[in-house]
Amino acid sequence: MRLSEFSKLKEEGNPHYDPSEDTGNRREYGDLRKPKLTLRHINKLRKMREAKKLDMVERERFWAAMYGNPPAEEAEF
């Protein structure tokens, strides 16, 4: 196909495609395919990862205070 033919199809509409028959993305009960990741899912995963990272930083500070070496006392002569 030439570029001019594509522009004609765009103007006239594609006779081979009917939007009412477009059911490729519909899911039915019992469908075992993986769900598609949407931007909402990706954003939620990012927020969960950031919260987990912040929690680990707080835990590391707590563990350092609890199990860290005590500060050295100055010796008196």
Residue, then its C-alpha position, 0 to 999 in steps of 0.5 A: m500500500r502506498l501512503s496515499e491509500f492509507s490517507k484515503l482509508k483514514e478519511e473513508g473509514n476502514p471497511h474491514y474493521d467494525p468497532s462493534e465486533d471488537t471484543g479482543n480485550r473483554r474478559e469473562y468469568g473464569d478467564l485465566r489470563k493475566p490482567k493488563l497493567t494499567l497506569r493506575h496499577i503501576n502507580k499503586l505498585r510504585k507507592m507500595r514500593e516507596a512505603k516499603k522502602l521508607d519502612m525499611v529505613e526506619r527499621e534500620r535506624f531502630w536496629a542501629a539504636m537497639y543493637g549498635n555499639p554503645p558510645a565509647e566513654e571517655a577515660e579519666f586519668 
